[in-house]
């Protein structure tokens, strides 16, 4: 059976596949934490009110990385090196999506345009993250090993997504609508391609670890390509639309901590 639940359960039950998946997730979350931390430090003077929210976003991402590391530690596992072909954040940067790390390492204030690029990148990638975590929540919310961590991450990802809508709509009202639309479209097109490539790469690694047959791998790969085709044609619309959320200022308070995963 190739249901999402059965696939995730198979990966969860095998130490090596679980170790790889958590290592990839922890690496991506930690990278996101660093990026947001640098952006918060470099926010232009006119947008300094955003800095605490961006820093909160970064703190949440760091927390998620620690959760995945702690899940491995509970099994007596240590992280493995993330294969380059599965490094989602690195591959997005190579495609020119978001703010380049070279730019973030320089102690030069960002521009208003840089902040719009950052928010557009976050709008698209947080959509993906929220959807993936909700899928895990659907099947494993009550799981004794990973359920608590998933619930915490889902709540944070929903807040991050709301925050990007709210801030981009503010910039759109200030006259930046055309730039936002162009940037969101470019980010979405690049993201769905990178997501396809990373999904194929992760599936290939899981096939090796779990001993999947060639036919099973081919079926999974065909499904990944089908999702990519749908997203190219119509599915990416969910990544580029903006709606004022009912829940306002979700990152306005202090960061929450995951003491049970520390």
QUIKA-V687505 format. One record per pair of residues at least 6 apart in sequence whose C-alpha atoms are under 6 Angstrom apart, sorted by the first residue. I is the first residue (numbers start at 1). J is the second residue. D is the distance in Angstrom with one decimal. If there is no record, write none. Layout:
<<I	J	D> <I	J	D>>
This chain:
<<11	17	5.3> <11	18	5.6> <12	18	5.2> <22	68	5.4> <23	79	5.2> <24	82	5.6> <26	65	4.1> <26	68	5.5> <29	61	5.0> <29	65	5.0> <30	62	5.1> <30	65	5.3> <32	61	6.0> <33	58	4.0> <33	61	4.8> <33	62	4.9> <36	54	5.9> <36	58	4.7> <37	55	5.4> <37	58	5.5> <40	51	4.6> <40	54	5.3> <40	55	5.4> <42	109	4.6> <42	110	5.6> <43	110	5.6> <44	109	5.4> <44	110	5.4> <44	111	5.9> <53	251	5.3> <56	255	5.6> <67	261	5.6> <70	261	5.6> <86	198	4.8> <86	201	5.9> <98	117	5.9> <98	118	5.4> <98	121	5.3> <119	164	5.8> <120	184	5.3> <121	187	6.0> <123	164	5.3> <124	239	5.2> <126	161	5.6> <130	157	5.3> <133	154	5.7> <140	147	5.6> <141	147	4.5> <159	250	5.4> <165	242	5.7> <184	240	5.5>>
